Amino acid sequence: MSPQSPASATPRVPEAVHRRRWAVLGVLMLSLLIVVLDNSILNVAVKTIAAPAPTGIGATQSELEWSINSYTLVFAGLLFTSGLLGDRIGRKKVLLFGITVFGIGSALAAFSGSPGELIAYRAVMGLGAAFVMPATLAVLMNVFERDEQPKAIGIWAGSVGLAIAIGPITGGILLEHFWWGSIFLVNVPVVLLALALMLWLVPDSRDPNPGRVDVPGVLLSVVGLVLLVYGIIHGGELADFTDATVLAPVLGGLAVLAGFVLHEKRSDHPAIDMTHFRKPAFSAAVAAIALVFFALMGVTFFSAFYLQSVRGYSALQSGLLILPLAVAQMVFAPRARLVVERFGAKAVCTGGMLLVALGLAAFALFDATTPVWVLEVVFFLQGAGMAHIMPPVTVSIMQALPREKAGSGSAINNTFRQVGGALGVAVLGSVLSSTYRGEIEGHLGGVPAALRDTAGESVEATLAVAEKLGPAGRDLVAPAYDAFLGAMHVTAVASAVIALAGAVVVAAFLPGRTPTGPGTAPGAGTPDDTRRASMPAPGGEAGESARR
């Protein structure tokens, strides 16, 4: 081990906390795993939930999108508040609150009697998740010294890959043996375990000089996002983005979000400090997160229908097919820092974006007979690309801010990720829906008028109507598959273009290889490194003595 520099010889983290930092990271990963696991399970279960009762609850394409977006919009809208509250009242308290609410929402969602109830309870889960995700990253930044933070963030990001692997497989097993609500009920025992471990191991930390909560800013962001995404989804339903009922919420949402930005610039206690975005590297990092999740979330949404409806795989088989994507993330994410140290963040993240774009573009070539090994290679490439994007950009964002503002930094990181994902589902889901409707309408002439509108909504809806019509509906099956594949190809190309745009942004603005030593990231040497964290160690005296 190389000799410590004077700066690193005096640790900022209390010794009692430093000794158990890896155990704390394990608890944080478990908390993160629950949140991500739920979304990855839901992606596998969309086909089952869309089925009529008693198998599912007969959710339409729009209702399926809203079961995802209600969660995401509440999550994204409240990240500002949760990050600021964590910095203000203590990140452990916020984490405990969030995981408890998430568990309650999961239990309620499991017993939803209608799509409307599911959407509402998913929003409750989003409320809980909004207080979990920023707190995990903020606690991480306060239990690890700066030189170990890139490694810890890589492992933290790799746990997302673990959740992606476990989620679909767990969901598949549950759907084969139990009712659809079991995919939410399974969260409850994991939440109870996480709560016990948090109370035992996780230390509390806070900002010694917190600002006030920006209530107007939070409200503006929530209203703006809801209006914008609702308009986009509604446009997909109508297959017409020029309709007044679509333009009104879209333009209204954009106006409210513009007002949000102006308010944040003028506020003396903003939810997001807009001055951070003047730094090209910081802006490029958050843009990369938003763009990659925009591209990937839309594809994740339709890939479940491709694998299950068109290819005929079960939910469990679909989960196993996505395994290479998760394995690639688990393997490469913790090691991404080593590649960054050698080649620089610019080269690594640009390469990761290009890999993601290549994987997305490949979907434009898939058909009903594409060999399984091709699917596996494509999923692996996507996972490898993600693993070389998320850790470096997260490190760039988090180390650009003082440690006392870790909650705010984590809120920025997760907000752009979730907003990008929400808009990806909305925009690309709408592209998929409107393209499918346009291609299938010519084949619905023999369908009774009362069922025609429903039959054109999605491939699942068309197949359900075909089954209801009996022998008369057999002629709808092949056109439905063809229409879906055509719509998937268009959506895949759109996704790949978005990922390429992300590669251009990263290549233009992220810093290249720097002459600094391993573990050093943008923002090193800031005043943050000269003062100690406001983290009480167990017993109080150890933390007080460490602060002296």
C-alpha positions in Angstrom: 0.0 0.0 0.0 1.4 3.4 -1.0 2.1 5.9 1.8 -0.9 8.1 2.7 -0.8 11.8 1.8 -1.3 14.3 4.5 -4.9 14.9 3.3 -5.7 11.2 3.5 -3.8 10.5 6.7 -6.6 12.4 8.6 -9.8 10.5 7.8 -13.0 12.5 7.7 -15.2 9.4 8.5 -15.3 8.4 12.2 -13.2 5.3 12.8 -16.2 3.3 14.3 -18.1 4.0 11.0 -15.1 3.4 8.8 -14.6 -0.1 10.2 -18.1 -1.3 9.2 -18.3 0.6 5.9 -18.6 -2.5 3.7 -21.3 -4.0 5.9 -23.2 -0.6 5.6 -22.7 -0.8 1.8 -24.3 -4.3 1.9 -27.4 -2.9 3.6 -27.6 0.0 1.2 -27.4 -2.5 -1.7 -30.3 -4.5 -0.2 -32.4 -1.3 0.0 -31.6 -0.4 -3.6 -32.2 -4.0 -4.7 -35.8 -3.9 -3.4 -36.6 -0.7 -5.3 -35.0 -1.8 -8.6 -36.2 -5.4 -8.2 -39.8 -4.3 -8.1 -39.5 -2.5 -11.5 -37.7 -5.4 -13.2 -40.4 -7.8 -11.9 -43.1 -5.6 -13.2 -41.6 -5.5 -16.7 -41.9 -9.3 -16.9 -45.4 -9.2 -15.5 -47.0 -6.7 -17.8 -48.4 -9.4 -20.1 -50.0 -11.2 -17.2 -51.5 -8.0 -15.7 -52.9 -7.1 -19.2 -54.8 -10.5 -19.3 -58.5 -10.5 -18.3 -59.5 -11.6 -14.8 -58.9 -13.9 -13.1 -55.4 -14.3 -14.6 -54.7 -10.5 -14.6 -56.8 -7.4 -14.2 -57.3 -6.5 -17.8 -55.0 -3.5 -17.9 -54.9 -1.6 -21.2 -51.6 -0.5 -22.8 -52.1 3.0 -21.4 -52.9 1.6 -17.9 -49.8 -0.5 -18.0 -47.7 2.6 -18.9 -49.4 4.5 -16.0 -48.7 1.7 -13.6 -45.0 2.4 -14.4 -45.3 6.1 -14.7 -47.4 6.8 -11.6 -44.5 5.3 -9.6 -41.8 7.1 -11.6 -43.5 10.5 -11.6 -44.1 10.5 -7.8 -40.5 9.2 -7.4 -39.0 11.9 -9.6 -41.1 14.7 -8.3 -40.3 14.0 -4.7 -36.6 13.3 -5.1 -35.8 17.0 -4.5 -37.7 17.0 -1.2 -36.3 13.7 0.0 -32.8 14.7 -0.8 -33.1 18.0 1.1 -34.9 16.4 4.0 -32.2 13.7 4.3 -29.5 16.5 4.4 -31.6 18.4 6.9 -33.1 15.8 9.4 -30.8 12.8 8.8 -30.4 10.3 6.0 -31.0 7.3 8.1 -34.4 8.6 9.3 -35.4 9.3 5.7 -34.2 5.8 4.6 -36.2 4.1 7.3 -39.3 6.1 6.4 -39.0 5.4 2.7 -38.5 1.7 3.0 -41.5 1.4 5.4 -43.8 3.3 3.0 -42.5 1.2 0.1 -43.3 -2.0 2.0 -46.9 -0.8 2.8 -47.4 0.3 -0.9 -46.2 -3.2 -2.1 -48.7 -5.0 0.2 -51.5 -2.8 -1.1 -50.5 -3.2 -4.7 -50.5 -7.0 -4.3 -54.3 -7.0 -3.6 -55.3 -4.4 -6.2 -58.8 -5.1 -7.6 -58.5 -2.9 -10.7 -55.9 -1.1 -12.9 -56.9 2.1 -11.2 -56.1 0.7 -7.7 -52.8 -0.7 -9.0 -51.8 2.7 -10.4 -52.6 4.4 -7.1 -50.7 1.9 -5.0 -47.7 2.1 -7.4 -47.7 5.8 -6.7 -47.5 5.0 -2.9 -44.5 2.7 -3.7 -43.0 5.6 -5.7 -43.4 7.8 -2.6 -41.4 5.3 -0.5 -38.8 4.8 -3.2 -38.2 8.6 -3.5 -36.9 8.5 0.1 -34.9 5.4 -0.4 -32.8 5.9 -3.5 -31.2 9.3 -2.7 -30.5 8.3 0.9 -28.6 5.1 -0.1 -26.2 7.1 -2.2 -25.9 9.9 0.3 -25.1 7.5 3.1 -22.5 5.8 0.9 -20.8 9.2 0.3 -20.6 9.7 4.1 -19.2 6.3 5.1 -16.5 6.0 2.5 -13.4 8.2 2.1 -13.0 10.0 -1.2 -10.4 7.6 -2.6 -12.8 4.6 -2.0 -15.9 6.3 -3.3 -15.5 5.3 -7.0 -15.1 1.6 -6.0 -18.1 1.8 -3.6 -20.3 3.5 -6.3 -19.3 0.8 -8.8 -20.4 -1.9 -6.4 -23.6 0.1 -5.6 -24.3 0.4 -9.4 -23.5 -3.3 -9.8 -26.3 -4.2 -7.4 -28.7 -2.8 -10.0 -27.5 -5.6 -12.3 -28.1 -8.1 -9.5 -31.7 -6.8 -9.2 -32.2 -7.0 -12.9 -31.1 -10.6 -12.8 -33.1 -11.6 -9.8 -36.2 -9.6 -10.7 -37.4 -11.3 -13.9 -36.5 -14.8 -12.7 -38.2 -14.2 -9.4 -41.2 -12.7 -11.2 -41.3 -15.7 -13.6 -41.3 -18.2 -10.8 -44.0 -16.4 -8.8 -46.2 -15.9 -11.9 -46.0 -19.7 -12.7 -47.0 -20.7 -9.2 -49.0 -17.9 -7.7 -51.3 -15.0 -8.7 -50.0 -11.8 -10.3 -50.1 -9.9 -7.0 -47.3 -12.1 -5.5 -44.8 -10.0 -7.5 -45.5 -7.1 -5.1 -46.1 -9.2 -1.9 -42.6 -10.6 -2.2 -41.2 -7.2 -1.3 -42.6 -7.2 2.2 -40.3 -9.8 3.9 -37.3 -8.2 2.2 -38.4 -4.8 3.5 -38.6 -6.2 7.1 -35.1 -7.6 6.8 -33.7 -4.3 5.4 -35.4 -2.4 8.3 -33.8 -4.5 10.9 -30.3 -4.3 9.3 -30.6 -0.5 8.9 -31.5 0.0 12.5 -28.5 -2.1 13.5 -25.7 -1.0 11.1 -26.4 2.3 9.2 -25.1 5.5 10.9 -27.0 8.7 10.6 -25.6 11.8 8.9 -26.8 15.3 8.0 -25.8 18.7 6.7 -24.8 20.9 9.6 -26.1 24.0 7.7 -29.2 22.9 5.8 -31.4 25.2 3.8 -35.2 25.4 3.8 -37.3 22.9 1.7 -38.2 24.4 -1.6 -41.9 23.6 -1.6 -42.9 25.8 -4.6 -40.1 24.2 -6.6 -41.2 20.7 -5.8 -44.8 21.4 -6.7 -43.8 23.0 -10.0 -41.7 20.0 -10.9 -44.4 17.5 -10.1 -47.1 19.4 -12.0 -44.9 20.0 -15.0 -43.8 16.4 -15.3 -47.3 15.0 -14.9 -48.7 17.3 -17.5 -46.0 16.6 -20.0 -46.0 12.8 -19.7 -49.8 12.6 -19.6 -49.9 14.5 -22.9 -47.4 12.2 -24.5 -49.2 9.1 -23.4 -52.5 10.5 -24.6 -51.0 11.3 -27.9 -50.0 7.7 -28.3 -53.5 6.5 -27.4 -55.0 8.8 -30.1 -52.1 8.2 -32.6 -52.2 11.9 -33.1 -49.8 14.3 -31.4 -51.5 17.4 -32.9 -54.8 16.9 -31.1 -55.8 19.8 -28.8 -56.2 17.4 -25.9 -52.6 16.3 -26.4 -51.0 19.7 -27.1 -52.6 21.4 -24.1 -51.0 19.2 -21.4 -47.7 19.0 -23.3 -47.3 22.7 -23.8 -48.6 23.4 -20.3 -46.1 20.9 -18.8 -43.2 22.6 -20.7 -44.4 26.0 -19.5 -44.6 24.9 -15.9 -41.1 23.2 -16.1 -39.7 26.5 -17.6 -41.2 28.3 -14.6 -39.6 25.7 -12.3 -36.1 26.5 -13.8 -36.7 30.3 -13.4 -37.9 29.8 -9.8 -34.8 27.7 -9.0 -32.5 30.4 -10.4 -34.1 33.1 -8.2 -34.7 31.1 -5.0 -32.3 31.5 -2.1 -33.0 27.9 -1.1 -33.5 26.0 -4.4 -34.3 22.3 -4.6 -31.6 22.1 -7.4 -28.7 24.6 -7.4 -28.7 25.6 -11.1 -25.1 26.9 -10.9 -23.9 23.2 -11.0 -25.2 23.0 -14.5 -22.7 25.6 -15.7 -20.0 23.0 -15.3 -19.9 21.1 -18.7 -18.8 17.8 -17.1 -21.6 17.9 -14.5 -24.2 18.7 -17.2 -22.9 16.0 -19.5 -23.1 13.5 -16.7 -26.7 14.2 -15.9 -27.6 14.3 -19.6 -26.0 10.9 -20.1 -28.0 9.4 -17.3 -31.3 10.9 -18.7 -30.6 9.9 -22.3 -29.5 6.3 -21.6 -32.5 5.6 -19.4 -34.8 7.3 -21.9 -33.6 4.9 -24.6 -33.5 1.8 -22.4 -36.8 2.1 -20.5 -38.8 2.2 -23.7 -37.1 -0.9 -25.0 -37.5 -2.7 -21.7 -41.2 -2.0 -21.9 -41.7 -3.6 -25.3 -39.2 -6.4 -25.0 -41.5 -8.2 -22.6 -44.2 -8.3 -25.2 -41.7 -9.3 -27.9 -40.4 -12.2 -25.8 -43.8 -13.4 -24.5 -46.4 -12.4 -27.0 -44.5 -12.9 -30.3 -41.8 -15.5 -29.3 -44.1 -17.4 -26.9 -41.8 -17.6 -24.0 -43.2 -17.8 -20.4 -42.5 -15.1 -17.9 -39.8 -17.2 -16.3 -38.1 -17.9 -19.6 -38.2 -14.2 -20.5 -36.5 -13.5 -17.2 -33.8 -16.0 -17.9 -33.2 -14.6 -21.4 -32.5 -11.1 -19.9 -29.9 -12.7 -17.5 -26.9 -11.7 -19.7 -27.8 -8.0 -19.4 -27.7 -8.3 -15.6 -24.6 -10.5 -15.5 -22.7 -8.0 -17.6 -23.6 -5.2 -15.2 -22.7 -7.2 -12.2 -19.3 -8.1 -13.7 -18.2 -4.8 -15.2 -19.8 -2.1 -13.0 -17.6 -2.6 -10.0 -14.5 -2.6 -12.3 -15.5 0.4 -14.4 -13.3 2.7 -12.2 -10.2 0.8 -13.3 -11.0 1.4 -17.0 -11.7 5.1 -16.2 -8.3 5.4 -14.5 -6.6 4.1 -17.6 -8.6 5.7 -20.4 -10.5 8.5 -18.9 -14.3 9.1 -18.3 -14.8 10.5 -21.8 -13.6 7.5 -23.7 -15.2 4.9 -21.3 -18.6 6.5 -21.2 -18.7 7.2 -25.0 -17.8 3.6 -25.6 -20.5 2.5 -23.2 -23.1 4.7 -25.0 -22.1 3.3 -28.4 -22.5 -0.3 -27.0 -26.0 0.6 -25.7 -26.9 2.2 -29.1 -25.7 -0.9 -30.9 -27.8 -3.2 -28.7 -30.9 -1.0 -29.2 -30.4 -0.9 -33.0 -30.2 -4.7 -33.1 -33.9 -4.8 -32.1 -34.7 -3.3 -35.5 -33.5 -6.5 -37.1 -35.2 -9.0 -34.8 -38.2 -11.0 -36.1 -40.2 -14.0 -34.8 -37.4 -16.5 -35.6 -34.2 -14.6 -34.5 -31.9 -17.2 -32.9 -31.8 -17.1 -29.1 -28.0 -16.7 -29.0 -28.3 -13.5 -30.9 -30.7 -12.1 -28.3 -28.3 -13.1 -25.5 -25.3 -11.4 -27.2 -27.3 -8.2 -27.6 -28.5 -8.2 -24.0 -24.9 -8.8 -22.8 -23.7 -5.8 -24.9 -26.4 -3.6 -23.5 -25.4 -4.6 -19.9 -21.7 -4.0 -20.6 -22.5 -0.6 -22.0 -24.6 0.4 -19.0 -21.9 -0.8 -16.6 -19.4 1.6 -18.2 -21.8 4.6 -18.1 -23.5 4.6 -14.7 -20.5 4.4 -12.3 -18.3 7.1 -13.9 -21.2 9.6 -14.4 -22.5 9.0 -10.8 -19.0 9.6 -9.5 -18.7 12.8 -11.5 -22.0 14.1 -10.1 -21.5 13.1 -6.5 -17.9 14.2 -6.2 -18.6 17.6 -7.8 -20.6 18.5 -4.6 -19.5 18.9 -0.9 -20.2 15.8 1.1 -22.6 17.7 3.3 -24.8 18.1 0.2 -24.8 14.4 -0.7 -28.5 14.1 -0.5 -29.0 16.9 -3.0 -26.4 15.4 -5.3 -28.0 12.0 -5.1 -31.4 13.7 -5.8 -30.1 15.3 -9.0 -28.5 12.0 -10.1 -31.7 10.0 -9.5 -34.1 12.7 -10.8 -32.6 12.8 -14.2 -32.4 9.0 -14.3 -36.1 8.7 -13.4 -37.3 11.5 -15.6 -35.4 10.1 -18.5 -36.9 6.7 -17.8 -40.5 8.1 -17.4 -40.2 10.0 -20.7 -38.7 7.0 -22.4 -41.7 4.8 -21.5 -44.1 7.6 -22.4 -42.5 8.7 -25.7 -41.3 5.3 -27.0 -44.4 3.6 -25.6 -46.5 6.1 -27.6 -44.4 5.6 -30.7 -44.9 1.8 -30.3 -48.6 2.2 -29.7 -49.4 4.7 -32.5 -47.2 2.7 -35.0 -48.9 -0.5 -34.1 -52.4 1.0 -34.4 -51.5 2.4 -37.8 -50.3 -1.0 -39.1 -53.0 -3.2 -37.6 -56.0 -1.0 -38.5 -56.2 -2.2 -42.1 -56.7 -5.8 -40.8 -59.6 -5.0 -38.4 -62.3 -4.8 -41.1 -63.9 -8.1 -40.0 -63.9 -7.2 -36.3 -67.2 -6.0 -34.8 -67.4 -2.2 -34.4 -67.7 -2.5 -30.7 -64.4 -4.3 -30.4 -62.5 -2.6 -33.2 -61.0 0.3 -31.1 -59.9 -2.1 -28.3 -58.4 -4.6 -30.8 -56.1 -1.9 -32.2 -54.7 -0.8 -28.9 -51.8 -3.3 -28.5 -50.7 -6.8 -29.7 -52.1 -8.3 -26.5 -55.5 -6.6 -27.1 -55.6 -7.8 -30.7 -54.8 -11.4 -29.7 -57.4 -11.3 -26.9 -60.1 -10.1 -29.4 -58.9 -12.8 -31.8 -59.4 -15.5 -29.1 -62.8 -14.1 -28.2 -63.9 -14.3 -31.9 -62.9 -18.0 -32.1 -62.3 -19.3 -35.6 -63.3 -16.0 -37.1 -60.4 -14.3 -35.3 -57.6 -16.6 -36.5 -56.8 -14.3 -39.4 -55.9 -11.6 -37.0 -53.0 -13.5 -35.3 -50.3 -13.2 -38.0 -51.1 -9.6 -38.9 -50.9 -8.8 -35.2 -47.4 -10.3 -34.9 -46.3 -8.5 -38.1 -47.7 -5.1 -36.9 -46.0 -5.4 -33.6 -42.6 -6.3 -35.1 -42.9 -3.3 -37.5 -43.8 -1.1 -34.5 -40.9 -2.5 -32.5 -38.4 -1.9 -35.3 -39.5 1.8 -35.5 -39.2 2.2 -31.7 -35.8 0.5 -31.7 -34.4 2.8 -34.3 -35.7 5.8 -32.3 -34.1 4.4 -29.1 -30.8 3.9 -30.8 -30.8 7.5 -32.1 -31.4 8.8 -28.5 -28.4 6.6 -27.3 -26.2 8.0 -30.1 -27.2 11.5 -29.0 -26.0 10.6 -25.5 -22.7 9.4 -27.0 -22.2 12.7 -28.7 -22.9 14.7 -25.5 -20.5 12.6 -23.5 -17.8 12.7 -26.1 -18.1 16.5 -26.3 -18.3 17.5 -22.7 -17.1 14.8 -20.3 -13.4 15.3 -19.2 -10.8 13.1 -20.8 -8.0 11.3 -19.0 -6.5 13.4 -16.3 -3.0 13.3 -14.8 -4.3 12.9 -11.3 -3.9 9.7 -9.3 -6.2 6.8 -9.0 -9.5 7.5 -7.3 -9.3 11.2 -8.0 -12.4 12.6 -9.7 -13.6 16.0 -10.8 -14.0 18.2 -7.7 -11.1 16.7 -5.8 -9.4 19.2 -3.5 -12.5 21.2 -2.8 -13.0 22.9 0.5 -15.1 19.8 1.4 -11.9 17.8 1.9 -10.7 20.1 4.6 -13.6 19.7 7.0 -15.1 16.7 8.7 -18.4 15.1 8.0 -21.3 15.8 10.3 -21.8 12.2 11.2 -22.3 11.1 14.8 -20.4 7.8 15.5 -21.9 5.3 17.9 -21.6 6.5 21.4 -21.3 10.1 20.3 -17.8 10.6 21.8 -15.9 8.9 19.0 -17.6 11.0 16.4 -17.0 14.2 18.4 -13.3 13.3 18.9 -12.9 12.5 15.1 -14.4 15.9 14.3 -11.7 17.6 16.4 
